[in-house]
Amino acid sequence: MEGLSIRKLRSYIMISLISMTSILALIPIFHLIASVTLNGVNIISKNFPNIFFDVRPIPGSKEVGGIGPYIVGTLIITSISIPITLVISILASVYASEALSRFERVVGKYTRLFAHMLIEFPTIIIGLTVYGLLTSINILFNVNIPRFSLLAGILALVIIVVPYVYSQIEDSLKTIPSHIREAVYSLGATRIKAAYIFLRYIKSALYASVVIGVFRTISETAALLFTAFGSDHYPILDSQIFFRPIGTLTLAIYKFALSPYDNWIDLSWVAAFTLLIMAITLFITSKILSRGR
């Protein structure tokens, strides 16, 4: 009986320590959410709903202004980079997971290794690499591709996000039971048809990978400092849009939070709150889609 009591005491102590550690770990998260929400809602209430449509205010003035151009910029750069990311990720993951020949298995192995390596890369280095690449192209081919542009931002984001989406899709393809694979191929399905069937089998994971890609795209800042650069104006939707800088919510937060002007700092809270709502929405969506697997 004494030994049983000691074991119960140890179990109680361990459970208490784990619970306390979990609570301590959650405190910074709740503090972050509460700070962004309280400050963001307070500023939004001063100019609602125009704060989501107006442009940056004059620095140091009494104007509240708005974050309209940064919301539009975020939507544009995300809506263009995500489809490109999906196409590359799906093709690469299917090739790596369905490799048949020795050569294909080797290529798939190194593709997987390269993707995992890119995940660990600092994104600011990827931004600098894209900047250097465009500079080299301009010098070597005597062209004039703007280094600060929507095009450069899309290129950087695709390089950053593809490894995440690729890994998600490839891991899901590996969960397909072998008897299903054998059944598909035994019916005479081509590799393209088989890949289509397998992707439909993991469609909930495919949807979740889209959510992960969008979340990673809208939350990126460092790489965009050297590519998209940022702009305080609404993007002009013409043929030259890809060759001009564009603003995003993350770049707005970075710029306004470092400024000495109170009205700009206020806008950084609004941008942070907007981004927080987007992130929470994507997180909930991802959980719902994951349950459907």
Secondary structure, DSSP 8 states (H G I E B T S, - for coil): -HHHHHHHHHHHHHHHHHHHHHHHHHHHHHHHHHHHHHHHHHHHTTSTTGGGTS----TTSS-----HHHHHHHHHHHHHHHHHHHHHHHHHHHHHHT--SHHHHHHHHHHHHHHHHHHHS-HHHHHHHHHHHHHHHHHHHT----SSSHHHHHHHHHHHHHHHHHHHHHHHHHTS-HHHHHHHHHTT--HHHHHHHHHHHTHHHHHHHHHHHHHHHHT--HHHHTTTB--SS----STTGGGS-B--HHHHHHHHHTSS-HHHHHHHHHHHHHHHHHHHHHHHHHHHHHHT-
